[in-house]
Amino acid sequence: AKAALETCRGNCYSYAAAVTMIGRHLGFEAYNQSGNCVTHPGNNPMHGWTEVILDGVTYICDAEMEGVFSAHRKLGWDFFMKEKDTTPTRYILPGDT
């Protein structure tokens, strides 16, 4: 998290660590997650993201997909505080189907 915040660079795991750290410092129940991220059929690379639980609801906060992938491809995707399973991609944790 520290390196990503200091350099404004990193991979999905670095961004997830930074978002999780900031979320926790703000008092949120935030967790790093690692699994597959399906952007379109046949493409499900390993990925890291943050999940925030608020009032029993799990939200996705994916800084890399929002700030890098979506922005560079001009997709306009919004990945901050979106309920899990309502984002343009599908997040799959190990053991999920």
Steps between C-alpha positions, in 0.01 A plus 500: 500500500775743595690458173183543292408818686852643482565423133143501359597175331444134555292204399150398603626361830681827582190707426280262700737525798491881483119516477463247783744692721324831437159342554606351833647831614166661420326241716361269231504121518727455197676188370751417227370229269679295239341283234383522142347799328295419192488799267351306209442128428823305480702767682530448874849601617615494861423832662499685831228736623348638820167403650331726754219376721254768603173422677539134404536574127825420314625771264778485242767771499737423211745783446695333219196414290359849553816709464707297255308242299171687456656846468757401235236324293245781550243252631356727769465213747435594862652264756476692826249385759301291255315208649674173428360335185379835356832606343577468127737213584453188709721445804563136591671397822678162517236235565216708353321376191 
